[in-house]
């Protein structure tokens, strides 16, 4: 599903998005922040990787196992997790899940 990026002051209805978006998409990209809607079907795995800046994962629906330093942490609907920049992490959807990922972008970014 192709979505236009939200503009400053625009309201995005996540409930409607949950019913419409069938795959991961970017909701917002600005100089200092990026907001992604992650669609993870049950069983989907995202291999371990790291983001250079701080980020949050907010579980909107379902259950996701977050792998951190060899330890699995459960993230369920209505919970949020903060990850410091450079922390390797992987994801495994235990149920169909929707996550709102917010990434703080480096100050040097110019787009």
C-alpha positions as CSV (number, residue, x, y, z in Angstrom):
1,X,0.0,0.0,0.0
2,X,1.5,3.3,-1.1
3,X,1.0,6.1,1.5
4,X,2.0,9.7,1.3
5,X,4.1,10.8,4.2
6,X,2.4,12.8,6.9
7,X,3.1,16.5,6.9
8,X,3.5,18.8,9.9
9,X,0.2,19.1,11.8
10,X,-1.5,16.2,9.9
11,X,-3.4,13.7,12.0
12,X,-2.8,10.0,11.1
13,X,-5.5,7.6,12.2
14,X,-3.6,4.4,13.3
15,X,-6.8,2.5,13.8
16,X,-7.7,3.0,10.1
17,X,-4.2,2.3,9.1
18,X,-4.2,-1.0,10.9
19,X,-7.1,-2.1,8.7
20,X,-5.6,-0.8,5.5
21,X,-1.9,-1.3,5.5
22,X,-0.9,-4.9,4.6
23,X,2.8,-4.2,4.6
24,X,5.4,-2.1,6.4
25,X,5.4,1.5,5.3
26,X,6.9,4.9,6.2
27,X,4.4,7.3,7.8
28,X,6.7,10.2,8.3
29,X,10.2,11.2,7.2
30,X,11.6,14.5,8.4
31,X,15.1,15.9,9.1
32,X,15.1,14.7,12.7
33,X,12.6,11.8,12.9
34,X,11.3,8.8,11.0
35,X,8.0,7.0,11.8
36,X,7.4,3.5,10.4
37,X,4.3,1.3,10.6
38,X,5.6,-2.3,10.9
39,X,3.3,-5.1,9.7
40,X,4.6,-8.4,11.0
41,X,2.6,-11.6,10.2
42,X,2.8,-14.4,12.8
43,X,6.1,-16.2,12.4
44,X,7.9,-13.3,10.6
45,X,11.4,-12.7,11.7
46,X,13.6,-9.6,11.2
47,X,17.2,-10.5,11.5
48,X,19.4,-8.9,14.1
49,X,20.5,-5.4,13.1
50,X,21.3,-2.1,14.7
51,X,20.2,1.5,14.2
52,X,22.8,4.2,14.9
53,X,20.4,6.5,16.8
54,X,17.8,6.1,19.5
55,X,14.5,4.5,18.7
56,X,11.3,3.2,20.2
57,X,9.1,0.2,19.3
58,X,5.5,0.6,20.3
59,X,3.4,-2.6,19.9
60,X,-0.1,-1.6,18.8
61,X,-1.4,-5.2,18.2
62,X,-0.2,-8.7,18.7
63,X,3.0,-10.1,20.4
64,X,6.6,-9.7,19.3
65,X,9.7,-11.2,20.7
66,X,12.6,-8.8,20.7
67,X,16.0,-10.4,20.8
68,X,18.6,-8.3,22.7
69,X,22.0,-9.5,23.6
70,X,20.9,-13.2,23.4
71,X,17.9,-12.6,25.6
72,X,14.3,-12.6,24.3
73,X,12.0,-9.9,25.6
74,X,8.2,-10.0,25.0
75,X,6.6,-6.8,23.6
76,X,2.8,-6.9,23.6
77,X,0.0,-4.6,22.6
78,X,0.0,-1.3,24.5
79,X,3.7,-1.6,25.4
80,X,6.6,0.4,24.3
81,X,10.4,-0.3,24.3
82,X,13.2,2.1,24.0
83,X,16.5,1.1,22.3
84,X,19.6,3.2,22.5
85,X,21.5,3.8,19.3
86,X,23.8,1.0,18.2
87,X,22.0,-1.7,20.1
88,X,21.6,-4.9,18.0
89,X,18.1,-6.3,18.0
90,X,16.0,-8.7,16.1
91,X,12.2,-9.3,15.9
92,X,10.1,-12.4,15.8
93,X,6.3,-12.0,15.5
94,X,4.6,-14.5,17.8
95,X,1.2,-13.3,16.6
96,X,0.1,-11.1,13.7
97,X,1.5,-7.8,15.0
98,X,1.5,-4.1,14.2
99,X,4.3,-1.8,15.6
100,X,4.9,1.9,15.5
101,X,8.7,2.5,15.2
102,X,10.1,5.9,15.9
103,X,13.7,6.6,15.0
104,X,15.5,9.8,15.9
105,X,17.7,10.8,13.0
106,X,21.2,12.2,13.1
107,X,21.4,16.0,13.2
108,X,23.6,16.0,10.1
109,X,20.8,14.7,7.9
110,X,19.8,17.3,5.3
111,X,16.7,15.9,3.5
